[in-house]
Amino acid sequence: MWCETEPAAVFHILGAFDLPDGRVAVDVCSNERLFHTDPTGPTDTPSRLDRYFLDPATGRWRTTDG
């Protein structure tokens, strides 16, 4: 099942769990932009902790910043 999101560089999935309403919560470390101006490391934007709420029934998502 695919749930399309806004573009982001997610390179570490920290955990995921099913919610009682059928959605899936996924905790990720993400960056808005990676390796765009600095090819040696993820320094273009600061990393952040996001929680994606994915809804397999609708294919929709929403996120909260940690």
VEXZA-233562 format. One line per field, with one value per atom (N, C-alpha, C): residue in one letter; x, y, z. Coordinates in Angstrom, 3 decimals. Example, Ala and Ser with C-alpha at 12.3 -4.5 7.8 and 13.67 -1.06 7.14 Angstrom:
2
type	(A, A, A, S, S, S)
px	(13.190, 12.300, 13.200, 12.850, 13.670, 12.900)
py	(-5.690, -4.500, -3.300, -2.250, -1.060, 0.030)
pz	(7.800, 7.800, 7.800, 7.080, 7.140, 7.870)
END
This chain:
66
type	(M, M, M, W, W, W, C, C, C, E, E, E, T, T, T, E, E, E, P, P, P, A, A, A, A, A, A, V, V, V, F, F, F, H, H, H, I, I, I, L, L, L, G, G, G, A, A, A, F, F, F, D, D, D, L, L, L, P, P, P, D, D, D, G, G, G, R, R, R, V, V, V, A, A, A, V, V, V, D, D, D, V, V, V, C, C, C, S, S, S, N, N, N, E, E, E, R, R, R, L, L, L, F, F, F, H, H, H, T, T, T, D, D, D, P, P, P, T, T, T, G, G, G, P, P, P, T, T, T, D, D, D, T, T, T, P, P, P, S, S, S, R, R, R, L, L, L, D, D, D, R, R, R, Y, Y, Y, F, F, F, L, L, L, D, D, D, P, P, P, A, A, A, T, T, T, G, G, G, R, R, R, W, W, W, R, R, R, T, T, T, T, T, T, D, D, D, G, G, G)
px	(0.844, 0.000, 0.886, 0.604, 1.362, 0.534, 1.176, 0.604, 1.594, 1.228, 2.138, 2.211, 3.434, 3.662, 4.347, 4.510, 5.309, 6.753, 7.532, 8.927, 9.715, 10.469, 11.350, 12.400, 13.522, 14.571, 14.473, 13.919, 13.792, 14.822, 15.775, 16.825, 16.952, 16.195, 16.171, 14.727, 14.206, 12.904, 13.185, 12.682, 12.990, 12.025, 10.834, 9.844, 8.508, 7.627, 6.285, 5.345, 4.080, 3.096, 1.711, 0.861, -0.524, -1.348, -2.236, -3.162, -4.503, -5.294, -6.576, -7.542, -7.415, -8.334, -7.876, -6.795, -6.332, -5.199, -4.902, -3.774, -2.465, -1.373, -0.038, 0.757, 1.367, 2.249, 3.678, 4.437, 5.832, 6.695, 7.652, 8.581, 9.839, 10.216, 11.347, 12.248, 13.496, 14.432, 14.448, 14.128, 14.014, 14.701, 14.976, 15.521, 14.709, 14.525, 13.829, 14.659, 15.985, 16.885, 18.206, 18.744, 20.013, 20.945, 22.207, 23.257, 23.000, 22.313, 22.024, 23.203, 23.687, 24.839, 26.112, 25.980, 27.135, 27.080, 27.856, 27.792, 28.443, 29.058, 29.750, 28.896, 27.751, 26.965, 25.625, 24.793, 23.455, 23.467, 24.011, 24.144, 23.293, 22.544, 21.748, 20.643, 19.968, 18.936, 19.087, 18.677, 18.801, 17.861, 18.317, 17.460, 16.357, 15.243, 14.147, 13.458, 12.751, 11.983, 10.540, 10.024, 8.648, 7.900, 6.626, 5.758, 4.747, 4.811, 3.859, 2.696, 1.491, 0.293, -0.225, -0.088, -0.487, -1.815, -2.724, -4.042, -4.181, -3.981, -4.075, -5.454, -6.501, -7.856, -8.068, -7.404, -7.607, -6.377, -5.199, -3.949, -3.501, -4.086, -3.719, -2.778, -2.184, -1.226, -1.311, -0.758, -0.472, 0.751, 1.379, 2.595, 2.578, 3.326, 3.581, 5.075, 5.572, 7.002, 7.257, 8.403, 8.782, 9.647)
py	(-1.180, 0.000, 1.238, 2.184, 3.424, 4.565, 5.425, 6.691, 7.763, 8.565, 9.594, 10.736, 11.288, 12.400, 13.533, 14.633, 15.723, 15.235, 15.773, 15.342, 15.606, 14.615, 14.736, 13.639, 13.868, 12.856, 12.128, 10.939, 10.113, 9.001, 8.987, 7.985, 7.103, 7.369, 6.485, 6.348, 5.145, 4.872, 4.383, 5.118, 4.824, 3.825, 3.752, 2.816, 3.041, 2.083, 2.180, 1.315, 1.708, 0.921, 1.160, 0.148, 0.235, 0.974, 1.825, 2.527, 1.802, 1.951, 1.238, 1.538, 2.724, 3.087, 2.594, 1.799, 1.236, 2.001, 3.199, 3.952, 3.381, 3.786, 3.365, 4.618, 4.645, 5.743, 5.316, 6.185, 5.890, 7.057, 6.781, 7.795, 7.759, 8.916, 8.979, 10.167, 10.044, 11.159, 11.668, 12.939, 13.437, 14.781, 15.096, 16.389, 16.899, 18.191, 18.792, 18.660, 18.699, 18.647, 18.012, 17.132, 16.469, 16.521, 16.713, 16.628, 17.553, 18.649, 19.580, 20.530, 21.130, 22.031, 21.442, 20.401, 19.762, 18.263, 17.752, 16.326, 15.410, 15.983, 15.141, 14.802, 15.418, 15.101, 15.806, 15.404, 15.992, 17.311, 18.357, 19.646, 20.747, 20.471, 21.516, 22.047, 21.169, 21.561, 20.683, 21.172, 20.347, 19.142, 18.052, 16.870, 17.158, 16.455, 16.613, 15.271, 15.167, 13.973, 14.231, 13.406, 13.521, 12.238, 12.368, 11.197, 11.293, 10.320, 10.231, 9.353, 9.809, 9.010, 8.603, 7.338, 6.817, 6.088, 6.352, 5.719, 4.801, 3.498, 2.564, 2.545, 2.887, 2.862, 3.963, 5.099, 6.235, 6.583, 6.067, 6.445, 7.837, 8.420, 9.773, 9.719, 10.852, 10.940, 12.314, 12.410, 13.692, 13.500, 14.563, 14.456, 15.459, 15.164, 16.122, 16.184, 17.347, 17.513, 17.238, 16.574, 16.271, 17.341)
pz	(0.000, 0.000, 0.000, -0.870, -0.952, -0.391, 0.361, 0.802, 0.379, -0.593, -1.079, -0.089, 0.076, 0.994, 0.247, 0.934, 0.384, 0.286, -0.652, -0.772, 0.522, 0.935, 2.096, 1.987, 2.612, 2.646, 3.978, 3.956, 5.154, 5.040, 5.955, 5.835, 7.066, 8.107, 9.271, 9.734, 9.707, 10.302, 11.719, 12.695, 14.093, 14.700, 14.169, 14.695, 14.012, 14.170, 13.593, 14.416, 14.439, 15.167, 14.588, 14.733, 14.279, 15.326, 14.854, 15.729, 15.738, 16.795, 16.876, 15.726, 15.117, 14.031, 12.654, 12.600, 11.335, 10.687, 11.185, 10.644, 11.178, 10.564, 10.994, 11.322, 12.486, 12.874, 12.591, 11.932, 11.584, 12.051, 12.924, 13.413, 12.558, 12.028, 11.103, 11.426, 11.038, 11.031, 9.591, 9.404, 8.031, 7.875, 6.633, 6.239, 5.068, 5.045, 3.911, 2.635, 2.808, 1.665, 2.089, 1.272, 1.568, 0.364, 0.625, -0.399, -1.599, -1.379, -2.478, -2.701, -1.619, -1.749, -1.173, -0.343, 0.287, 0.022, -0.943, -1.281, -0.236, 0.817, 1.795, 3.015, 3.151, 4.343, 4.378, 5.291, 5.385, 6.151, 5.525, 6.221, 5.602, 4.545, 3.904, 4.814, 5.521, 6.473, 7.714, 8.871, 10.072, 10.031, 10.620, 10.733, 11.737, 11.577, 12.529, 12.727, 13.818, 14.115, 13.695, 12.808, 12.338, 12.645, 12.871, 12.989, 11.842, 10.950, 9.854, 10.287, 10.017, 10.239, 8.869, 8.538, 7.232, 7.374, 6.434, 6.467, 5.259, 5.431, 4.304, 3.651, 4.383, 3.822, 2.789, 2.973, 2.072, 1.247, 1.647, 0.967, 1.352, 2.387, 2.818, 4.008, 4.330, 5.413, 6.047, 7.203, 7.818, 8.695, 9.105, 9.899, 11.028, 12.076, 13.136, 13.334, 13.677, 13.953, 15.412, 15.677, 17.044, 17.620)
END
